[in-house]
Amino acid sequence: MAANRAHLFAFMTDRDVPYTHNVSERHLRPSIIFRKVTNGVRSEWGVETYAAFRAVVSTAKANCAPVLDTIRFVFAARLPVEPMAGVG
């Protein structure tokens, strides 16, 4: 730890690259708009479904893949016969 102490707070002093939350805020924006328009999700199923949907859409956009094709791919995927550990 002592050897790395000089670099511990480098993110706070590095003036060459401005530190902003813009990227994180841009990723959260669709979920915030969804929550405001729909007045939130009222069931655990809805929360999990929306989170899964946003994960697929965000991943598709990050990989420059067509969103609709990616959603179709996910729906066409075969589900495991046995439930995964910790699910359900």
N, C-alpha and C positions, 0 to 999 in steps of 0.2 A: 504494500500500500504506500509506503513512504517513497518508493521509487517513482510512483505515478502521481504523487501529490501535485506536482507542477502542472499536470494536464487535467486535473480533476474538474476544474471549472473553466476549461478552455472555451466551451460554448458561450460563456458569458462575456469573454474578453475578445473573441475573434471578431474584429470589425470589418474584415473583408467580405464576410457573408452575413447579411442582415438576418436576424432571427425573427421570424414571424410565424403565426399560427395559420396563415392563409390556406395552406394545403389541407390541413386537418379540418378547418372550418368548411372548406369546399366539399369535403367528403361527407360531412355531417348535414349539410344543407338539405338534401332531398328528404332525409328522415325528419328534420324539423318542420319542413313544409308539409309533409304527410301528416304529422301529428297535429299541426295547426288547422289544416283543412278538414281532417276527419274527427277532430276533437279526441284523439288518442285511440288506443286499442284497449278493448275491455275484457279480453280473455287471454289466458296463457297461450292457447293455440294460435291466436292472432299475433301475439308478440313473436313467437317462434317462427311462424310462417313469414311475417314481414322481415324479420332479421335474415332468414335464409334467402328470401327474394333479393334483399339489398346486397347480400354477400355475392350472389351470382351476378347481379347487374354491375356492381362495382368492379368485380374481378374481370368481367367481360370488357368493360370500358378501359380498365388499366392495361389490358392485353390487346387493345384495339381490335377486338373481335365483335362481330355483329351481335347485339344484345338479344334480339329475337331468336337468332340461330342458337345462341348459347342456352337460352331458356328451353328451347325445343330439345336440345341435346340432354339437358338435365332431366326433363320429363321422360325422355325415351330411355334413360339409363335404368338398368335393372336394379331393383332394391335387394339388399341382402336378405336371405331367407331367415336367418337368425337376427334378432335385434342386437344392435351394438351395445356394448357394456355401458351402463350409465344412462341409457336412453329409454324413455318410457316409463 
